[in-house]
Amino acid sequence: MTRTEIEEKVRDFMIEDMEIAAEKVHANALLKEDMGIDSLDYVDIIVIVNRIFGFKIKLEEMTNVKTLGDFCDYIEQKIKE
C-alpha cells in the first residue's frame, strides 16, 4: 500500500466514520486541538484501523503522534513491519 493510499483511507474514515469536517482533515491538523479527537474517539479509531489496515494500534506507540501526518507515518511504519 502506498503512502497516498494510506492518506486517502485515513482521510475517508476521518470524514465518514469520525464525522470530522473535510476542511479540518489535512496533514498538519492536530488530532486533539484541530480535529477534536478525544480518548473515546481513539477506541473507534483503533477498531477502524484494525478493519482497514489489519493491525491493532498500541496506544503506547502513539505518544509522539500529534498530527494527522504523524498518524499516517505511524500507519505506514506498521504496514511495513
N, C-alpha and C positions, 0 to 999 in steps of 0.2 A: 504494500500500500504506500502510495506516495505522500509526501507532506501536504500537497494540495488536496488530496482525497481526505486526509485526516482533518484538515481545516474545514473542508466542506461539511463533513459529517458532524463535527463538533458544532459548527455554526448552525446547521439544521436542527440538531437536538436542543441547542440552547434556545432557539427561537420557538420551535414547535412544542417540545416537551416541557421546557422550563418556563416558557411563556415570557421570554425577555424580548423587549423591543429590538427590532433588527438594527436600528442605528446605534444601539449600545454594544452590539456584538462585533468587536474588532480586536485585533491582536494586542493592542496596548491597553485594552479595558481591564481595570482592576476587578477581580471576581467579586469581592465583597462590596467595595465602595461604589464602583460604577454599575455593576450588573445586579447588585442586591442579593447575591447568593449568601445564604446563611447556613448554619450547621444542619438544619433539616434538609435543605436542598442538596447537601453533599450526599445524603443517603440515596436520594433519587439519582444523582449523577453516577454514583457507584454502580447502581443497577443498570442504568442506561449504557455506561461504558462496557460493562461486562457483556451485555446483549450485543452491542455493535462491534466491539473490538476483541472480545473473547478473553479478557483478563480482568482480575479484580484489583481495584485501586487499594493501595496500602496507605492509610492516612498519614502514617509517619513519614512516608516518602514525599508527601505533598507539602512539607513545611516551607519549602522555598518557592512554591507555586503561588504567585501573586496575580499574574495577568493571564488573559486568555491565551496569549502566545506561549507563556510558560507551561500552561496546561497542555497545549498541543505538543510542545517539546517533550513533556513527560510521557504522553501517549506514544509519540514516535519512538522514544527510547525503549519503552516497554514492548512495543511491537517487534523491535529489532532483537530483543533478548532471546 
